[in-house]
Amino acid sequence: MPTLNQELPVTTKQKPFELGIYSFVENTPDPTTHSKISAAQRLADLLEEIELADQIGLDAFGIGEHHREEYVASSPAVILAAAATRTKNITLGSAVTVLSSDDPVRVFQDFATLDLLSGGRAEIVAGRGSFIESFPLFGYDLNDYHELFAEKLELLLELRNTERVSWTGQHRAAIHNLPVFPRPYQPKMPIWVGVGGTPESVIRAATLGLPMALAIIGGEPIRFKPLIDLYWNTARAAGHDLSQLAVSVNSHGFIADTTQKALDQSFPSVAMIMNKIGRERGWSPLTKAQYDASSQLRGHLAVGNPEAVAEKIIYQQQIMGHNRYMLQLSVGTLPHKDLMHAIELYGTKVAPMVRQEIGQLATRT
C-alpha cells in the first residue's frame, strides 16, 4: 500500500473542489421532548433544505437509501425527482443506492428519469450498504453479500454504456438483446462507488475507472489517506485517465454561529441515533467528551463555527487531495430552522473560505 507521503496525481489537484451535503432523511424523536414530526413534514422540510443548498451555490446533494423506522429515505430517486423541479444547478444523487438488494435495470431507469427531469444533474453512488434490512425485505441472501454487488454493478455499467443489453449473471435473470429506456440526458451519467474503508472496495472502484465516495465516520481522517493513494495508483496501473476520475470524502458534522453552540445543539440527536445503532452492533455509547474531541482539527467530525469547519475541510483536502467533500449535517433529527441555518452558513461562509484557499493552494502548486 502507498505511503502517507506519496504525492497524488497532478490531475487530481487541478479539478475544481466541490462541496455538498448528504442526508439519510432522519426522522427521530426530539431527545428532550421525545416528540417526532410526521414523515410528510420531514420530507417537506428536506425539499426546502435542498432548495436552499441550490440557491446558495453548493455543488451536490445526496440522499442515502435506508429501510429503517429512523429514516424516510427508502426511495432516494423519488425524493430527488421532487427536488429536481425546485432546483436549477445542484447535482442530485444517491448516498448510497444499496445496489446489492435492488434491480440494476430499475435503478438505471429511475436515475435516467431523474437525469431527464433535472437537465443532466443526476448521479448514482452505488454501494453494498452498511445496514442489512433491505436484503430480507427484497428476498436476497446475506451469504451472497459480496457477489451480489459485484454482479449488479457490472450490469449497471452495461446499462449505462449501451442502449441494447445482453447480460447473464448468477443472481438475476439474464437479459437477451433488450433495449432499456429511457436513456439519460447526460451521454454518460456518473456512477460512483461508495466505499466504507475496505481496500477491496477501493480496488474495485479504481479498476473499473469509477469515481469513489469514501465515508469517514470514525477515527482520524489521515488514517484513510493510504486508501486514497491505493485508489489513484490502482487506477493508473489499470490505464485509466486520472483526469476523468474523482474522490469524495463524506463525513458527519454540523455548523452554528459558535463552535460551542454547534457541539451542544447537535450532540443529543447524534447520540440518540448512534447509540441506538451502537447497541445493535456492540459499540460503546458515544459520550459528549468523545464527540467534542472528534470535532477537533484532526478528528473526523466537522462540527463548529464556519471558520472551524472551513479549516477542517481545507486541512483534510491538503492531506488527501480529494475533489469533493460531502457533509452529513443531520445525524439524528435536528430542528428544521437550525438545519436551514447550518446550510446557510455552509454555503455563504464555509464554502467561500474553502474555495478561495484551495484555489490559491492549487495555483501555487
C-alpha positions as a LaTeX table, in Angstrom:
\begin{tabular}{lrrr}
\hline
Residue & $x$ (\AA) & $y$ (\AA) & $z$ (\AA) \\
\hline
Met1 & 0.00 & 0.00 & 0.00 \\
Pro2 & 1.33 & 3.52 & $-0.78$ \\
Thr3 & 2.96 & 5.53 & 1.98 \\
Leu4 & 1.31 & 8.58 & 3.51 \\
Asn5 & 3.89 & 10.88 & 1.95 \\
Gln6 & 3.32 & 9.75 & $-1.61$ \\
Glu7 & 2.42 & 12.59 & $-3.99$ \\
Leu8 & $-1.06$ & 12.47 & $-5.53$ \\
Pro9 & $-1.50$ & 12.75 & $-9.30$ \\
Val10 & $-1.28$ & 16.31 & $-10.59$ \\
Thr11 & $-4.60$ & 15.84 & $-12.38$ \\
Thr12 & $-6.44$ & 15.46 & $-9.06$ \\
Lys13 & $-5.15$ & 18.85 & $-7.88$ \\
Gln14 & $-6.46$ & 20.59 & $-10.99$ \\
Lys15 & $-10.09$ & 19.59 & $-10.56$ \\
Pro16 & $-12.48$ & 22.21 & $-9.13$ \\
Phe17 & $-13.18$ & 21.37 & $-5.49$ \\
Glu18 & $-16.83$ & 20.58 & $-4.85$ \\
Leu19 & $-18.80$ & 20.99 & $-1.64$ \\
Gly20 & $-22.07$ & 19.25 & $-0.93$ \\
Ile21 & $-24.47$ & 17.79 & 1.60 \\
Tyr22 & $-25.86$ & 14.32 & 2.04 \\
Ser23 & $-28.75$ & 13.15 & 4.18 \\
Phe24 & $-30.37$ & 9.90 & 5.25 \\
Val25 & $-33.55$ & 11.92 & 5.92 \\
Glu26 & $-33.57$ & 11.09 & 9.60 \\
Asn27 & $-36.88$ & 11.32 & 11.41 \\
Thr28 & $-36.05$ & 10.52 & 15.01 \\
Pro29 & $-37.69$ & 11.86 & 18.20 \\
Asp30 & $-36.53$ & 15.05 & 19.82 \\
Pro31 & $-34.12$ & 13.89 & 22.57 \\
Thr32 & $-35.70$ & 16.26 & 25.10 \\
Thr33 & $-39.45$ & 16.19 & 24.33 \\
His34 & $-39.48$ & 12.76 & 22.65 \\
Ser35 & $-41.91$ & 14.14 & 20.08 \\
Lys36 & $-41.48$ & 13.42 & 16.38 \\
Ile37 & $-42.68$ & 15.25 & 13.29 \\
Ser38 & $-44.62$ & 13.37 & 10.60 \\
Ala39 & $-42.85$ & 11.72 & 7.69 \\
Ala40 & $-44.67$ & 14.11 & 5.35 \\
Gln41 & $-43.36$ & 17.13 & 7.26 \\
Arg42 & $-39.82$ & 15.72 & 7.29 \\
Leu43 & $-39.90$ & 15.37 & 3.51 \\
Ala44 & $-41.33$ & 18.87 & 3.09 \\
Asp45 & $-38.52$ & 20.21 & 5.26 \\
Leu46 & $-35.96$ & 18.26 & 3.26 \\
Leu47 & $-37.09$ & 19.78 & $-0.04$ \\
Glu48 & $-36.65$ & 23.25 & 1.46 \\
Glu49 & $-33.15$ & 22.24 & 2.57 \\
Ile50 & $-32.19$ & 21.03 & $-0.91$ \\
Glu51 & $-33.67$ & 24.15 & $-2.47$ \\
Leu52 & $-31.64$ & 26.37 & $-0.13$ \\
Ala53 & $-28.45$ & 24.40 & $-0.86$ \\
Asp54 & $-29.00$ & 25.05 & $-4.57$ \\
Gln55 & $-29.73$ & 28.76 & $-4.09$ \\
Ile56 & $-26.54$ & 29.40 & $-2.12$ \\
Gly57 & $-24.32$ & 27.63 & $-4.63$ \\
Leu58 & $-23.45$ & 24.27 & $-3.10$ \\
Asp59 & $-22.42$ & 21.69 & $-5.68$ \\
Ala60 & $-24.19$ & 18.45 & $-4.75$ \\
Phe61 & $-26.92$ & 16.96 & $-2.58$ \\
Gly62 & $-27.12$ & 13.21 & $-1.90$ \\
Ile63 & $-29.85$ & 11.06 & $-0.36$ \\
Gly64 & $-28.92$ & 7.76 & 1.28 \\
Glu65 & $-31.20$ & 4.73 & 0.92 \\
His66 & $-32.37$ & 3.17 & 4.19 \\
His67 & $-35.18$ & 0.81 & 5.19 \\
Arg68 & $-35.48$ & 1.51 & 8.93 \\
Glu69 & $-38.01$ & 3.41 & 11.02 \\
Glu70 & $-35.45$ & 6.14 & 11.82 \\
Tyr71 & $-35.27$ & 7.26 & 8.17 \\
Val72 & $-37.68$ & 8.44 & 5.48 \\
Ala73 & $-35.46$ & 7.61 & 2.51 \\
Ser74 & $-36.26$ & 4.18 & 1.11 \\
Ser75 & $-36.66$ & 5.72 & $-2.39$ \\
Pro76 & $-33.95$ & 8.36 & $-2.96$ \\
Ala77 & $-34.71$ & 8.77 & $-6.68$ \\
Val78 & $-38.32$ & 9.74 & $-5.93$ \\
Ile79 & $-37.23$ & 12.38 & $-3.41$ \\
Leu80 & $-34.56$ & 13.70 & $-5.77$ \\
Ala81 & $-37.07$ & 13.92 & $-8.62$ \\
Ala82 & $-39.21$ & 16.19 & $-6.45$ \\
Ala83 & $-36.11$ & 18.26 & $-5.68$ \\
Ala84 & $-35.24$ & 18.47 & $-9.39$ \\
Thr85 & $-38.33$ & 20.57 & $-10.07$ \\
Arg86 & $-37.31$ & 23.07 & $-7.37$ \\
Thr87 & $-33.61$ & 23.43 & $-8.16$ \\
Lys88 & $-31.52$ & 24.67 & $-11.08$ \\
Asn89 & $-27.84$ & 23.86 & $-10.69$ \\
Ile90 & $-27.09$ & 21.43 & $-7.87$ \\
Thr91 & $-26.11$ & 17.82 & $-8.65$ \\
Leu92 & $-28.65$ & 15.34 & $-7.28$ \\
Gly93 & $-27.53$ & 11.84 & $-6.37$ \\
Ser94 & $-27.80$ & 8.89 & $-4.03$ \\
Ala95 & $-25.58$ & 8.42 & $-0.99$ \\
Val96 & $-25.78$ & 5.46 & $-1.42$ \\
Thr97 & $-28.05$ & 3.29 & $-3.56$ \\
Val98 & $-27.95$ & $-0.19$ & $-1.99$ \\
Leu99 & $-27.36$ & $-1.87$ & $-5.32$ \\
Ser100 & $-26.88$ & $-5.36$ & $-3.88$ \\
Ser101 & $-30.57$ & $-5.66$ & $-2.96$ \\
Asp102 & $-32.02$ & $-3.70$ & $-5.88$ \\
Asp103 & $-32.57$ & $-4.36$ & $-9.57$ \\
Pro104 & $-29.95$ & $-2.54$ & $-11.67$ \\
Val105 & $-32.40$ & $-2.09$ & $-14.54$ \\
Arg106 & $-34.86$ & $-0.28$ & $-12.29$ \\
Val107 & $-32.08$ & 1.75 & $-10.65$ \\
Phe108 & $-30.84$ & 2.86 & $-14.06$ \\
Gln109 & $-34.34$ & 3.76 & $-15.26$ \\
Asp110 & $-35.12$ & 5.72 & $-12.08$ \\
Phe111 & $-31.94$ & 7.78 & $-12.27$ \\
Ala112 & $-32.15$ & 8.21 & $-16.04$ \\
Thr113 & $-35.61$ & 9.69 & $-15.45$ \\
Leu114 & $-34.18$ & 11.93 & $-12.73$ \\
Asp115 & $-31.45$ & 12.98 & $-15.15$ \\
Leu116 & $-34.05$ & 13.98 & $-17.72$ \\
Leu117 & $-36.13$ & 15.88 & $-15.18$ \\
Ser118 & $-33.09$ & 17.75 & $-13.86$ \\
Gly119 & $-31.50$ & 18.53 & $-17.21$ \\
Gly120 & $-28.45$ & 16.34 & $-16.64$ \\
Arg121 & $-27.81$ & 16.73 & $-12.89$ \\
Ala122 & $-28.25$ & 13.13 & $-11.73$ \\
Glu123 & $-25.63$ & 10.73 & $-10.46$ \\
Ile124 & $-25.65$ & 7.33 & $-8.76$ \\
Val125 & $-23.44$ & 6.41 & $-5.82$ \\
Ala126 & $-23.70$ & 2.62 & $-5.66$ \\
Gly127 & $-22.78$ & 0.75 & $-2.51$ \\
Arg128 & $-23.18$ & $-2.57$ & $-0.74$ \\
Gly129 & $-24.93$ & $-0.96$ & 2.23 \\
Ser130 & $-23.84$ & $-0.85$ & 5.86 \\
Phe131 & $-27.36$ & $-1.84$ & 7.00 \\
Ile132 & $-28.85$ & $-5.21$ & 6.06 \\
Glu133 & $-32.62$ & $-4.61$ & 6.34 \\
Ser134 & $-33.08$ & $-4.43$ & 2.56 \\
Phe135 & $-31.73$ & $-7.94$ & 1.95 \\
Pro136 & $-34.54$ & $-9.98$ & 3.58 \\
Leu137 & $-37.05$ & $-7.32$ & 2.53 \\
Phe138 & $-36.33$ & $-7.95$ & $-1.15$ \\
Gly139 & $-35.56$ & $-11.64$ & $-0.84$ \\
Tyr140 & $-31.76$ & $-11.73$ & $-1.01$ \\
Asp141 & $-29.39$ & $-13.98$ & 0.93 \\
Leu142 & $-26.77$ & $-12.19$ & 3.02 \\
Asn143 & $-24.37$ & $-15.01$ & 2.22 \\
Asp144 & $-24.27$ & $-13.53$ & $-1.30$ \\
Tyr145 & $-23.45$ & $-10.04$ & 0.00 \\
His146 & $-20.20$ & $-9.58$ & $-1.95$ \\
Glu147 & $-21.20$ & $-11.42$ & $-5.12$ \\
Leu148 & $-24.48$ & $-9.52$ & $-5.43$ \\
Phe149 & $-22.78$ & $-6.15$ & $-5.51$ \\
Ala150 & $-20.07$ & $-7.14$ & $-7.98$ \\
Glu151 & $-22.55$ & $-8.70$ & $-10.38$ \\
Lys152 & $-25.13$ & $-5.94$ & $-10.19$ \\
Leu153 & $-22.54$ & $-3.20$ & $-10.61$ \\
Glu154 & $-21.37$ & $-4.96$ & $-13.77$ \\
Leu155 & $-24.93$ & $-4.90$ & $-15.12$ \\
Leu156 & $-25.49$ & $-1.27$ & $-14.11$ \\
Leu157 & $-22.40$ & $-0.21$ & $-16.04$ \\
Glu158 & $-23.51$ & $-2.21$ & $-19.07$ \\
Leu159 & $-26.90$ & $-0.49$ & $-18.94$ \\
Arg160 & $-25.18$ & 2.90 & $-18.90$ \\
Asn161 & $-22.85$ & 2.03 & $-21.74$ \\
Thr162 & $-25.28$ & 0.60 & $-24.26$ \\
Glu163 & $-28.95$ & 1.00 & $-25.14$ \\
Arg164 & $-29.48$ & $-2.64$ & $-26.09$ \\
Val165 & $-28.25$ & $-5.06$ & $-23.45$ \\
Ser166 & $-27.27$ & $-8.71$ & $-23.38$ \\
Trp167 & $-26.13$ & $-9.93$ & $-19.97$ \\
Thr168 & $-26.02$ & $-13.12$ & $-17.90$ \\
Gly169 & $-25.33$ & $-13.49$ & $-14.19$ \\
Gln170 & $-25.96$ & $-15.77$ & $-11.21$ \\
His171 & $-28.34$ & $-13.70$ & $-9.10$ \\
Arg172 & $-30.67$ & $-12.13$ & $-11.66$ \\
Ala173 & $-32.49$ & $-13.35$ & $-14.74$ \\
Ala174 & $-30.50$ & $-12.95$ & $-17.95$ \\
Ile175 & $-31.20$ & $-10.18$ & $-20.44$ \\
His176 & $-31.09$ & $-11.13$ & $-24.11$ \\
Asn177 & $-30.62$ & $-8.24$ & $-26.54$ \\
Leu178 & $-33.24$ & $-5.99$ & $-24.96$ \\
Pro179 & $-33.37$ & $-2.17$ & $-25.14$ \\
Val180 & $-33.56$ & $-0.24$ & $-21.87$ \\
Phe181 & $-35.32$ & 3.12 & $-21.76$ \\
Pro182 & $-35.37$ & 5.98 & $-21.04$ \\
Arg183 & $-31.81$ & 7.00 & $-21.81$ \\
Pro184 & $-30.43$ & 9.72 & $-19.53$ \\
Tyr185 & $-29.88$ & 13.34 & $-20.51$ \\
Gln186 & $-26.14$ & 13.01 & $-19.97$ \\
Pro187 & $-24.25$ & 10.89 & $-22.52$ \\
Lys188 & $-22.55$ & 9.11 & $-19.60$ \\
Met189 & $-24.42$ & 9.57 & $-16.34$ \\
Pro190 & $-21.92$ & 9.49 & $-13.45$ \\
Ile191 & $-21.78$ & 6.28 & $-11.41$ \\
Trp192 & $-19.67$ & 6.39 & $-8.24$ \\
Val193 & $-18.76$ & 3.55 & $-5.91$ \\
Gly194 & $-19.44$ & 4.17 & $-2.23$ \\
Val195 & $-16.67$ & 2.79 & $-0.01$ \\
Gly196 & $-16.65$ & 2.29 & 3.73 \\
Gly197 & $-12.94$ & 1.70 & 4.16 \\
Thr198 & $-12.05$ & $-1.75$ & 2.78 \\
Pro199 & $-9.16$ & $-1.99$ & 0.31 \\
Glu200 & $-11.12$ & $-4.47$ & $-1.84$ \\
Ser201 & $-13.84$ & $-1.89$ & $-2.47$ \\
Val202 & $-11.24$ & 0.76 & $-3.27$ \\
Ile203 & $-9.54$ & $-1.53$ & $-5.77$ \\
Arg204 & $-12.87$ & $-2.37$ & $-7.41$ \\
Ala205 & $-13.71$ & 1.30 & $-7.99$ \\
Ala206 & $-10.25$ & 2.11 & $-9.33$ \\
Thr207 & $-10.02$ & $-0.95$ & $-11.58$ \\
Leu208 & $-13.39$ & $-0.14$ & $-13.14$ \\
Gly209 & $-12.41$ & 3.50 & $-13.60$ \\
Leu210 & $-15.25$ & 4.81 & $-11.44$ \\
Pro211 & $-15.12$ & 7.77 & $-9.03$ \\
Met212 & $-15.02$ & 6.81 & $-5.35$ \\
Ala213 & $-17.00$ & 8.21 & $-2.41$ \\
Leu214 & $-15.18$ & 7.39 & 0.84 \\
Ala215 & $-17.16$ & 7.55 & 4.10 \\
Ile216 & $-15.09$ & 8.68 & 7.09 \\
Ile217 & $-17.32$ & 8.42 & 10.16 \\
Gly218 & $-14.76$ & 7.43 & 12.78 \\
Gly219 & $-11.08$ & 7.71 & 13.61 \\
Glu220 & $-8.56$ & 10.24 & 12.33 \\
Pro221 & $-9.06$ & 11.03 & 8.63 \\
Ile222 & $-5.31$ & 10.84 & 7.99 \\
Arg223 & $-5.59$ & 7.07 & 8.52 \\
Phe224 & $-7.66$ & 6.89 & 5.31 \\
Lys225 & $-5.04$ & 8.52 & 3.09 \\
Pro226 & $-3.44$ & 5.16 & 2.16 \\
Leu227 & $-6.80$ & 4.09 & 0.71 \\
Ile228 & $-6.95$ & 7.19 & $-1.48$ \\
Asp229 & $-3.36$ & 6.60 & $-2.59$ \\
Leu230 & $-4.32$ & 3.00 & $-3.35$ \\
Tyr231 & $-7.22$ & 4.22 & $-5.47$ \\
Trp232 & $-5.09$ & 6.53 & $-7.65$ \\
Asn233 & $-2.25$ & 4.03 & $-8.02$ \\
Thr234 & $-4.62$ & 1.21 & $-8.97$ \\
Ala235 & $-6.46$ & 3.41 & $-11.48$ \\
Arg236 & $-3.16$ & 4.46 & $-13.03$ \\
Ala237 & $-1.98$ & 0.84 & $-13.27$ \\
Ala238 & $-5.29$ & $-0.09$ & $-14.92$ \\
Gly239 & $-4.62$ & 2.50 & $-17.63$ \\
His240 & $-7.43$ & 4.93 & $-16.76$ \\
Asp241 & $-7.31$ & 8.66 & $-17.46$ \\
Leu242 & $-6.94$ & 10.08 & $-13.95$ \\
Ser243 & $-8.30$ & 13.44 & $-15.04$ \\
Gln244 & $-11.68$ & 11.73 & $-15.56$ \\
Leu245 & $-11.80$ & 10.30 & $-12.04$ \\
Ala246 & $-12.62$ & 11.82 & $-8.65$ \\
Val247 & $-12.62$ & 11.06 & $-4.94$ \\
Ser248 & $-15.21$ & 12.34 & $-2.48$ \\
Val249 & $-14.79$ & 12.33 & 1.29 \\
Asn250 & $-18.10$ & 12.06 & 3.16 \\
Ser251 & $-18.34$ & 12.77 & 6.89 \\
His252 & $-20.64$ & 13.91 & 9.70 \\
Gly253 & $-20.86$ & 17.44 & 11.06 \\
Phe254 & $-22.87$ & 20.49 & 11.99 \\
Ile255 & $-22.36$ & 24.26 & 11.75 \\
Ala256 & $-23.61$ & 27.04 & 14.03 \\
Asp257 & $-22.58$ & 30.60 & 14.83 \\
Thr258 & $-20.18$ & 29.41 & 17.54 \\
Thr259 & $-18.38$ & 26.11 & 17.94 \\
Gln260 & $-19.81$ & 25.54 & 21.40 \\
Lys261 & $-23.33$ & 26.06 & 20.10 \\
Ala262 & $-22.72$ & 23.66 & 17.22 \\
Leu263 & $-21.48$ & 20.97 & 19.65 \\
Asp264 & $-24.29$ & 21.49 & 22.14 \\
Gln265 & $-27.08$ & 21.63 & 19.54 \\
Ser266 & $-26.04$ & 18.58 & 17.57 \\
Phe267 & $-24.80$ & 16.13 & 20.21 \\
Pro268 & $-28.11$ & 14.99 & 21.79 \\
Ser269 & $-29.65$ & 13.99 & 18.45 \\
Val270 & $-26.44$ & 12.41 & 17.20 \\
Ala271 & $-26.00$ & 10.42 & 20.42 \\
Met272 & $-29.60$ & 9.17 & 20.31 \\
Ile273 & $-29.30$ & 7.55 & 16.87 \\
Met274 & $-25.65$ & 6.49 & 17.11 \\
Asn275 & $-26.17$ & 4.84 & 20.48 \\
Lys276 & $-29.27$ & 3.03 & 19.25 \\
Ile277 & $-27.33$ & 1.64 & 16.30 \\
Gly278 & $-24.38$ & 1.03 & 18.62 \\
Arg279 & $-26.46$ & $-1.18$ & 20.89 \\
Glu280 & $-27.35$ & $-3.31$ & 17.86 \\
Arg281 & $-23.71$ & $-3.61$ & 16.80 \\
Gly282 & $-21.96$ & $-3.84$ & 20.16 \\
Trp283 & $-20.40$ & $-0.36$ & 20.17 \\
Ser284 & $-19.70$ & 1.57 & 23.34 \\
Pro285 & $-22.01$ & 4.54 & 23.97 \\
Leu286 & $-20.92$ & 7.87 & 22.47 \\
Thr287 & $-20.03$ & 10.41 & 25.16 \\
Lys288 & $-20.00$ & 14.19 & 24.91 \\
Ala289 & $-16.26$ & 14.20 & 25.63 \\
Gln290 & $-15.64$ & 11.85 & 22.70 \\
Tyr291 & $-17.87$ & 13.95 & 20.47 \\
Asp292 & $-16.05$ & 17.16 & 21.37 \\
Ala293 & $-12.65$ & 15.53 & 20.87 \\
Ser294 & $-13.63$ & 14.17 & 17.45 \\
Ser295 & $-14.56$ & 17.71 & 16.40 \\
Gln296 & $-11.01$ & 18.97 & 16.86 \\
Leu297 & $-8.93$ & 19.64 & 13.75 \\
Arg298 & $-7.57$ & 16.11 & 13.38 \\
Gly299 & $-10.84$ & 14.36 & 14.23 \\
His300 & $-13.42$ & 13.04 & 11.79 \\
Leu301 & $-16.34$ & 15.31 & 12.76 \\
Ala302 & $-16.81$ & 18.70 & 11.07 \\
Val303 & $-18.68$ & 20.36 & 13.95 \\
Gly304 & $-18.08$ & 24.01 & 14.75 \\
Asn305 & $-18.42$ & 27.59 & 13.63 \\
Pro306 & $-17.84$ & 28.40 & 9.93 \\
Glu307 & $-14.15$ & 29.14 & 10.41 \\
Ala308 & $-13.50$ & 25.88 & 12.26 \\
Val309 & $-15.38$ & 23.78 & 9.71 \\
Ala310 & $-13.62$ & 25.51 & 6.80 \\
Glu311 & $-10.26$ & 24.94 & 8.46 \\
Lys312 & $-11.00$ & 21.23 & 8.87 \\
Ile313 & $-12.16$ & 20.77 & 5.27 \\
Ile314 & $-9.03$ & 22.53 & 3.97 \\
Tyr315 & $-6.77$ & 20.55 & 6.32 \\
Gln316 & $-8.22$ & 17.23 & 5.16 \\
Gln317 & $-8.09$ & 18.17 & 1.48 \\
Gln318 & $-4.42$ & 19.08 & 1.69 \\
Ile319 & $-3.68$ & 15.70 & 3.29 \\
Met320 & $-5.79$ & 13.52 & 0.99 \\
Gly321 & $-6.15$ & 15.54 & $-2.21$ \\
His322 & $-9.81$ & 14.64 & $-2.78$ \\
Asn323 & $-12.00$ & 16.54 & $-5.24$ \\
Arg324 & $-15.28$ & 16.69 & $-3.34$ \\
Tyr325 & $-16.39$ & 16.99 & 0.28 \\
Met326 & $-19.88$ & 15.88 & 1.32 \\
Leu327 & $-21.15$ & 16.82 & 4.79 \\
Gln328 & $-23.95$ & 14.97 & 6.57 \\
Leu329 & $-25.43$ & 17.84 & 8.55 \\
Ser330 & $-28.21$ & 15.86 & 10.19 \\
Val331 & $-27.29$ & 12.73 & 12.12 \\
Gly332 & $-30.48$ & 12.33 & 14.04 \\
Thr333 & $-33.28$ & 14.84 & 13.51 \\
Leu334 & $-32.41$ & 18.45 & 14.28 \\
Pro335 & $-34.93$ & 21.33 & 14.26 \\
His336 & $-35.56$ & 22.45 & 10.70 \\
Lys337 & $-34.69$ & 26.07 & 11.44 \\
Asp338 & $-31.31$ & 25.05 & 12.90 \\
Leu339 & $-30.57$ & 22.84 & 9.91 \\
Met340 & $-31.52$ & 25.62 & 7.47 \\
His341 & $-29.19$ & 27.99 & 9.32 \\
Ala342 & $-26.38$ & 25.42 & 9.17 \\
Ile343 & $-26.86$ & 25.06 & 5.40 \\
Glu344 & $-26.83$ & 28.84 & 5.01 \\
Leu345 & $-23.56$ & 29.09 & 6.96 \\
Tyr346 & $-22.09$ & 26.26 & 4.91 \\
Gly347 & $-22.89$ & 27.88 & 1.58 \\
Thr348 & $-22.32$ & 31.55 & 2.40 \\
Lys349 & $-19.37$ & 31.39 & 4.81 \\
Val350 & $-17.66$ & 27.99 & 4.78 \\
Ala351 & $-17.73$ & 27.43 & 1.01 \\
Pro352 & $-16.14$ & 30.77 & 0.01 \\
Met353 & $-13.30$ & 30.29 & 2.51 \\
Val354 & $-12.65$ & 26.73 & 1.35 \\
Arg355 & $-12.80$ & 27.51 & $-2.35$ \\
Gln356 & $-10.53$ & 30.52 & $-2.05$ \\
Glu357 & $-7.89$ & 28.71 & 0.00 \\
Ile358 & $-7.89$ & 25.51 & $-2.03$ \\
Gly359 & $-7.87$ & 27.51 & $-5.25$ \\
Gln360 & $-4.86$ & 29.52 & $-4.09$ \\
Leu361 & $-3.00$ & 26.39 & $-3.00$ \\
Ala362 & $-3.72$ & 24.72 & $-6.36$ \\
Thr363 & $-2.36$ & 27.79 & $-8.18$ \\
Arg364 & 0.84 & 27.75 & $-6.13$ \\
Thr365 & 1.42 & 24.05 & $-6.86$ \\
\hline
\end{tabular}
